Amino acid sequence: MWRIVLAVFLAATWATSTAYAADETAHSGRLVAVSDHELTLEVMGPWAPHHTTVHRLSVAVTAATKIERVARTTKAVAGAWAGSFASTPLAVSDLHPGDYATVKVSQEGHRLVADSIVVMARTPEVGPTA
């Protein structure tokens, strides 16, 4: 009897975890186009030996989309250490082609909708030290 209960519990746990994981996915890459209601993200993948290519995703941006820029801190801040990440809220108009971003999306019908966009702050180019 306990084996049946355990099997049902494990099956239910697996089913709910895969359903939750399918609700939202994250894509990281370079923004190549930005408008008030949509962005295009250039990403690598899917990863496969000798077949990996760059492709573009069009993602809708809504009023509910949370947008922020993250940057490393140079000094310790309250509740964090020097070198941790600090975030700053942004508007869609602050996004630019060339920015590197991670976009969490959910599927609504036949389109991808951005739930959140996290943009890495640009840092100066660092060349070879030799």
Z-matrix of the N, CA and C atoms (Angstrom, degrees):
N
C 1 1.446
C 2 1.526 1 111.39
N 3 1.343 2 115.87 1 -43.54
C 4 1.460 3 118.80 2 -178.02
C 5 1.523 4 111.24 3 -65.37
N 6 1.331 5 117.31 4 -28.89
C 7 1.475 6 119.91 5 177.47
C 8 1.527 7 110.82 6 -66.72
N 9 1.311 8 116.97 7 -38.55
C 10 1.471 9 120.79 8 178.52
C 11 1.526 10 109.76 9 -66.24
N 12 1.322 11 116.91 10 -43.96
C 13 1.463 12 121.04 11 179.05
C 14 1.524 13 109.95 12 -61.91
N 15 1.331 14 116.94 13 -44.42
C 16 1.458 15 121.29 14 179.00
C 17 1.531 16 110.89 15 -63.17
N 18 1.325 17 117.50 16 -43.31
C 19 1.465 18 121.23 17 179.60
C 20 1.528 19 111.01 18 -63.00
N 21 1.323 20 117.41 19 -42.72
C 22 1.468 21 120.91 20 178.64
C 23 1.521 22 110.16 21 -64.83
N 24 1.335 23 117.13 22 -43.02
C 25 1.467 24 120.98 23 178.77
C 26 1.527 25 111.12 24 -61.17
N 27 1.328 26 117.36 25 -47.67
C 28 1.467 27 120.57 26 -179.63
C 29 1.529 28 111.70 27 -64.53
N 30 1.313 29 117.29 28 -39.59
C 31 1.463 30 120.35 29 178.54
C 32 1.522 31 110.71 30 -64.73
N 33 1.326 32 117.26 31 -42.10
C 34 1.465 33 120.75 32 179.17
C 35 1.523 34 111.08 33 -66.40
N 36 1.320 35 117.05 34 -40.63
C 37 1.466 36 120.90 35 177.95
C 38 1.519 37 110.64 36 -63.19
N 39 1.320 38 118.05 37 -44.99
C 40 1.460 39 121.80 38 179.65
C 41 1.533 40 110.37 39 -63.85
N 42 1.315 41 117.65 40 -43.25
C 43 1.464 42 121.00 41 -178.17
C 44 1.522 43 111.59 42 -63.89
N 45 1.320 44 117.27 43 -42.53
C 46 1.468 45 118.70 44 -179.07
C 47 1.517 46 111.38 45 -73.40
N 48 1.323 47 119.21 46 -33.20
C 49 1.461 48 120.07 47 179.92
C 50 1.519 49 111.30 48 -71.20
N 51 1.322 50 118.62 49 -37.99
C 52 1.464 51 119.55 50 178.22
C 53 1.525 52 110.75 51 -72.54
N 54 1.317 53 117.78 52 -33.87
C 55 1.468 54 119.75 53 177.27
C 56 1.518 55 110.02 54 -66.17
N 57 1.331 56 117.27 55 -41.17
C 58 1.468 57 120.32 56 178.79
C 59 1.517 58 110.56 57 -65.51
N 60 1.318 59 117.59 58 -42.16
C 61 1.463 60 121.10 59 -178.71
C 62 1.520 61 111.23 60 -64.01
N 63 1.311 62 117.66 61 -30.86
C 64 1.457 63 120.81 62 -178.80
C 65 1.523 64 112.18 63 -75.62
N 66 1.340 65 118.18 64 -17.19
C 67 1.456 66 121.34 65 -178.02
C 68 1.519 67 113.02 66 -68.99
N 69 1.331 68 117.45 67 -36.56
C 70 1.459 69 120.52 68 -175.31
C 71 1.526 70 109.25 69 -138.86
N 72 1.327 71 115.87 70 134.31
C 73 1.453 72 120.81 71 176.21
C 74 1.514 73 108.46 72 -129.61
N 75 1.326 74 116.32 73 159.51
C 76 1.461 75 121.31 74 179.72
C 77 1.520 76 109.19 75 -117.09
N 78 1.319 77 115.39 76 140.76
C 79 1.460 78 122.82 77 176.95
C 80 1.525 79 107.61 78 -129.25
N 81 1.323 80 116.87 79 133.05
C 82 1.466 81 121.39 80 178.52
C 83 1.512 82 109.95 81 -118.38
N 84 1.328 83 115.74 82 138.67
C 85 1.453 84 120.33 83 179.33
C 86 1.514 85 111.24 84 174.31
N 87 1.318 86 114.31 85 -164.87
C 88 1.467 87 121.54 86 -176.06
C 89 1.525 88 109.74 87 -97.47
N 90 1.341 89 115.74 88 133.42
C 91 1.457 90 119.47 89 174.57
C 92 1.521 91 108.41 90 -72.78
N 93 1.325 92 117.06 91 129.59
C 94 1.463 93 120.29 92 178.63
C 95 1.523 94 111.96 93 -112.28
N 96 1.330 95 117.40 94 -17.71
C 97 1.466 96 121.01 95 176.37
C 98 1.522 97 108.49 96 -154.26
N 99 1.336 98 115.62 97 141.45
C 100 1.464 99 121.06 98 -179.35
C 101 1.526 100 108.72 99 -139.91
N 102 1.333 101 115.83 100 131.09
C 103 1.465 102 120.56 101 171.71
C 104 1.530 103 106.98 102 -132.95
N 105 1.328 104 116.95 103 -179.30
C 106 1.462 105 120.46 104 -178.35
C 107 1.523 106 113.32 105 -62.92
N 108 1.339 107 117.64 106 -27.07
C 109 1.455 108 120.38 107 -173.39
C 110 1.523 109 114.59 108 -123.72
N 111 1.337 110 117.09 109 0.25
C 112 1.458 111 119.33 110 -177.08
C 113 1.519 112 110.67 111 -156.43
N 114 1.334 113 115.49 112 149.28
C 115 1.457 114 120.09 113 172.39
C 116 1.522 115 108.52 114 -134.37
N 117 1.319 116 114.40 115 156.65
C 118 1.459 117 120.53 116 176.56
C 119 1.512 118 107.52 117 -118.37
N 120 1.331 119 115.68 118 126.99
C 121 1.454 120 123.06 119 -176.58
C 122 1.525 121 108.72 120 -114.15
N 123 1.323 122 116.82 121 129.80
C 124 1.465 123 121.97 122 178.03
C 125 1.522 124 107.78 123 -97.21
N 126 1.331 125 116.82 124 118.47
C 127 1.460 126 122.24 125 -175.24
C 128 1.529 127 110.77 126 -127.23
N 129 1.326 128 116.11 127 158.42
C 130 1.460 129 122.17 128 173.66
C 131 1.520 130 108.38 129 -93.59
N 132 1.309 131 115.49 130 141.05
C 133 1.455 132 117.36 131 171.95
C 134 1.504 133 113.14 132 133.69
N 135 1.284 134 116.64 133 176.33
C 136 1.456 135 125.42 134 -5.82
C 137 1.528 136 111.07 135 -67.04
N 138 1.325 137 116.16 136 149.94
C 139 1.454 138 120.97 137 -174.53
C 140 1.524 139 110.22 138 -73.41
N 141 1.331 140 115.81 139 123.45
C 142 1.465 141 122.44 140 177.20
C 143 1.524 142 107.29 141 -152.65
N 144 1.323 143 118.18 142 135.68
C 145 1.468 144 119.89 143 -179.54
C 146 1.525 145 111.46 144 -54.34
N 147 1.293 146 116.15 145 128.00
C 148 1.469 147 124.79 146 176.33
C 149 1.527 148 114.58 147 65.80
N 150 1.320 149 118.36 148 6.08
C 151 1.460 150 120.03 149 -178.23
C 152 1.525 151 113.03 150 -131.89
N 153 1.326 152 118.46 151 5.24
C 154 1.451 153 120.88 152 -178.29
C 155 1.523 154 109.77 153 -74.16
N 156 1.317 155 115.81 154 132.23
C 157 1.456 156 119.98 155 -179.07
C 158 1.525 157 110.29 156 -135.50
N 159 1.301 158 114.65 157 164.34
C 160 1.458 159 121.26 158 174.02
C 161 1.525 160 107.75 159 -83.86
N 162 1.319 161 116.45 160 135.02
C 163 1.469 162 118.98 161 173.19
C 164 1.517 163 109.22 162 -137.82
N 165 1.304 164 115.65 163 165.02
C 166 1.461 165 121.51 164 -175.10
C 167 1.522 166 110.43 165 -113.72
N 168 1.346 167 114.24 166 139.02
C 169 1.453 168 121.49 167 175.97
C 170 1.518 169 109.14 168 -115.40
N 171 1.309 170 116.99 169 130.99
C 172 1.463 171 121.65 170 172.91
C 173 1.521 172 107.13 171 -96.51
N 174 1.333 173 115.82 172 127.76
C 175 1.453 174 121.64 173 -175.36
C 176 1.525 175 109.07 174 -128.74
N 177 1.330 176 116.29 175 130.08
C 178 1.459 177 120.97 176 177.36
C 179 1.529 178 109.59 177 -75.60
N 180 1.328 179 116.10 178 141.39
C 181 1.467 180 122.93 179 176.08
C 182 1.524 181 107.01 180 -113.49
N 183 1.336 182 116.30 181 129.56
C 184 1.463 183 120.97 182 -178.66
C 185 1.531 184 110.00 183 -118.33
N 186 1.310 185 116.40 184 175.88
C 187 1.466 186 121.13 185 177.25
C 188 1.527 187 111.18 186 -64.82
N 189 1.334 188 117.33 187 -23.43
C 190 1.470 189 121.15 188 -179.61
C 191 1.527 190 112.82 189 -84.27
N 192 1.331 191 117.98 190 -8.47
C 193 1.466 192 120.95 191 -178.72
C 194 1.526 193 110.43 192 -68.69
N 195 1.330 194 116.12 193 125.27
C 196 1.469 195 121.59 194 177.29
C 197 1.528 196 107.19 195 -87.06
N 198 1.339 197 116.55 196 125.49
C 199 1.462 198 121.39 197 -178.32
C 200 1.524 199 108.35 198 -123.04
N 201 1.336 200 116.46 199 131.46
C 202 1.460 201 120.10 200 177.98
C 203 1.520 202 111.19 201 -149.11
N 204 1.332 203 114.82 202 155.90
C 205 1.460 204 122.09 203 174.96
C 206 1.519 205 107.06 204 -109.37
N 207 1.336 206 117.03 205 135.18
C 208 1.455 207 120.66 206 176.75
C 209 1.524 208 109.27 207 -114.15
N 210 1.324 209 114.81 208 144.49
C 211 1.465 210 121.38 209 178.96
C 212 1.517 211 108.30 210 -146.42
N 213 1.313 212 115.89 211 152.94
C 214 1.465 213 120.68 212 175.77
C 215 1.517 214 109.42 213 -72.60
N 216 1.324 215 116.20 214 141.40
C 217 1.455 216 120.55 215 176.41
C 218 1.525 217 109.31 216 -86.22
N 219 1.315 218 116.79 217 150.34
C 220 1.460 219 120.61 218 177.12
C 221 1.515 220 111.35 219 -97.30
N 222 1.335 221 116.44 220 -18.31
C 223 1.458 222 121.85 221 179.32
C 224 1.523 223 108.67 222 -127.69
N 225 1.323 224 115.66 223 157.76
C 226 1.459 225 119.85 224 175.89
C 227 1.527 226 109.01 225 -66.66
N 228 1.307 227 116.02 226 136.00
C 229 1.463 228 121.54 227 176.63
C 230 1.522 229 107.80 228 -118.47
N 231 1.314 230 116.60 229 166.27
C 232 1.464 231 121.29 230 -177.59
C 233 1.527 232 110.74 231 -53.58
N 234 1.313 233 116.05 232 122.85
C 235 1.458 234 121.12 233 176.99
C 236 1.510 235 114.78 234 78.56
N 237 1.321 236 118.64 235 7.59
C 238 1.465 237 120.74 236 -179.28
C 239 1.527 238 109.14 237 -146.30
N 240 1.301 239 116.33 238 167.81
C 241 1.454 240 122.60 239 -179.03
C 242 1.522 241 110.17 240 -105.20
N 243 1.312 242 117.12 241 162.63
C 244 1.471 243 121.08 242 176.31
C 245 1.519 244 107.98 243 -61.83
N 246 1.302 245 116.73 244 130.76
C 247 1.457 246 121.22 245 -177.77
C 248 1.510 247 113.90 246 97.79
N 249 1.323 248 117.20 247 -4.10
C 250 1.464 249 119.12 248 176.30
C 251 1.534 250 108.78 249 -77.71
N 252 1.296 251 116.65 250 177.80
C 253 1.459 252 120.46 251 -178.62
C 254 1.529 253 110.95 252 -96.75
N 255 1.318 254 116.10 253 139.20
C 256 1.459 255 123.00 254 173.25
C 257 1.517 256 107.35 255 -120.21
N 258 1.325 257 116.65 256 141.89
C 259 1.466 258 119.20 257 -177.96
C 260 1.521 259 111.13 258 -114.35
N 261 1.328 260 114.09 259 151.13
C 262 1.451 261 122.66 260 178.09
C 263 1.528 262 108.14 261 -130.22
N 264 1.334 263 118.59 262 128.37
C 265 1.466 264 119.92 263 178.02
C 266 1.533 265 111.11 264 -63.62
N 267 1.322 266 116.14 265 145.79
C 268 1.470 267 122.25 266 179.22
C 269 1.521 268 110.19 267 -130.15
N 270 1.324 269 114.52 268 164.29
C 271 1.466 270 122.30 269 170.39
C 272 1.528 271 107.55 270 -105.35
N 273 1.321 272 117.12 271 163.35
C 274 1.466 273 120.54 272 177.79
C 275 1.527 274 110.47 273 -56.77
N 276 1.321 275 117.25 274 -34.77
C 277 1.469 276 120.86 275 -178.54
C 278 1.526 277 112.44 276 -66.61
N 279 1.346 278 117.88 277 -14.70
C 280 1.465 279 121.53 278 177.83
C 281 1.526 280 112.57 279 -85.71
N 282 1.335 281 117.77 280 -7.56
C 283 1.463 282 121.66 281 179.12
C 284 1.521 283 109.34 282 -86.18
N 285 1.337 284 115.81 283 142.60
C 286 1.465 285 120.56 284 -177.63
C 287 1.524 286 110.59 285 -138.17
N 288 1.332 287 116.84 286 147.87
C 289 1.466 288 119.01 287 172.93
C 290 1.531 289 109.49 288 -54.98
N 291 1.321 290 115.30 289 137.87
C 292 1.458 291 121.00 290 -177.85
C 293 1.518 292 112.53 291 101.94
N 294 1.341 293 117.83 292 -19.35
C 295 1.459 294 120.51 293 176.72
C 296 1.522 295 109.32 294 -66.24
N 297 1.348 296 116.62 295 143.13
C 298 1.459 297 121.47 296 174.70
C 299 1.518 298 107.39 297 -95.10
N 300 1.331 299 116.49 298 127.76
C 301 1.466 300 120.03 299 -173.93
C 302 1.516 301 111.68 300 -140.27
N 303 1.330 302 114.46 301 154.47
C 304 1.457 303 122.34 302 167.83
C 305 1.517 304 105.99 303 -112.48
N 306 1.317 305 115.83 304 124.18
C 307 1.465 306 121.74 305 -176.98
C 308 1.519 307 108.59 306 -116.85
N 309 1.335 308 116.33 307 119.72
C 310 1.462 309 120.99 308 174.12
C 311 1.514 310 106.54 309 -90.36
N 312 1.329 311 115.83 310 125.57
C 313 1.463 312 120.65 311 -174.74
C 314 1.517 313 110.87 312 -124.41
N 315 1.313 314 114.48 313 156.66
C 316 1.457 315 121.39 314 170.25
C 317 1.523 316 107.32 315 -129.39
N 318 1.301 317 114.99 316 154.76
C 319 1.460 318 121.53 317 -178.39
C 320 1.519 319 108.63 318 -89.22
N 321 1.329 320 117.33 319 125.30
C 322 1.462 321 122.80 320 173.77
C 323 1.520 322 106.91 321 -124.49
N 324 1.309 323 115.07 322 102.27
C 325 1.462 324 118.92 323 -175.42
C 326 1.520 325 109.55 324 66.83
N 327 1.332 326 115.67 325 -122.32
C 328 1.466 327 120.54 326 -178.90
C 329 1.523 328 112.81 327 -102.50
N 330 1.320 329 118.32 328 13.83
C 331 1.458 330 119.37 329 -178.39
C 332 1.527 331 111.47 330 -127.80
N 333 1.336 332 114.70 331 155.12
C 334 1.452 333 121.77 332 174.44
C 335 1.521 334 108.40 333 -91.65
N 336 1.330 335 117.18 334 134.18
C 337 1.459 336 122.40 335 179.70
C 338 1.521 337 108.25 336 -121.09
N 339 1.331 338 116.33 337 131.09
C 340 1.459 339 121.31 338 -179.11
C 341 1.521 340 110.35 339 -74.77
N 342 1.330 341 116.05 340 122.55
C 343 1.461 342 121.20 341 173.02
C 344 1.526 343 109.27 342 -85.92
N 345 1.349 344 115.74 343 -39.49
C 346 1.463 345 120.54 344 177.08
C 347 1.523 346 109.65 345 -151.24
N 348 1.323 347 114.73 346 151.53
C 349 1.463 348 122.26 347 177.67
C 350 1.522 349 106.70 348 -131.32
N 351 1.327 350 116.69 349 123.36
C 352 1.463 351 121.78 350 176.99
C 353 1.524 352 107.28 351 -117.25
N 354 1.331 353 115.93 352 118.12
C 355 1.465 354 122.32 353 -177.75
C 356 1.525 355 108.47 354 -104.92
N 357 1.320 356 116.27 355 133.05
C 358 1.464 357 120.65 356 175.80
C 359 1.525 358 108.56 357 -78.17
N 360 1.326 359 116.30 358 135.33
C 361 1.461 360 120.40 359 177.09
C 362 1.512 361 108.73 360 -66.21
N 363 1.317 362 115.13 361 141.02
C 364 1.466 363 119.68 362 177.64
C 365 1.519 364 109.48 363 -72.86
N 366 1.324 365 116.13 364 139.18
C 367 1.453 366 121.56 365 177.44
C 368 1.527 367 108.20 366 -121.30
N 369 1.319 368 117.42 367 157.53
C 370 1.459 369 118.85 368 178.70
C 371 1.525 370 111.45 369 -59.95
N 372 1.316 371 115.59 370 146.86
C 373 1.457 372 120.90 371 177.42
C 374 1.534 373 109.17 372 -62.99
N 375 1.301 374 116.69 373 137.26
C 376 1.456 375 121.06 374 177.70
C 377 1.527 376 107.34 375 -116.06
N 378 1.307 377 116.39 376 121.54
C 379 1.449 378 120.62 377 -178.52
C 380 1.517 379 111.90 378 -93.94
N 381 1.319 380 116.70 379 -176.85
C 382 1.463 381 120.66 380 179.06
C 383 1.531 382 110.11 381 -63.18
N 384 1.317 383 115.36 382 147.84
C 385 1.464 384 119.94 383 -178.80
C 386 1.517 385 112.36 384 -95.29
N 387 1.301 386 118.82 385 -5.94
C 388 1.465 387 121.37 386 -177.57
C 389 1.505 388 112.60 387 -83.04
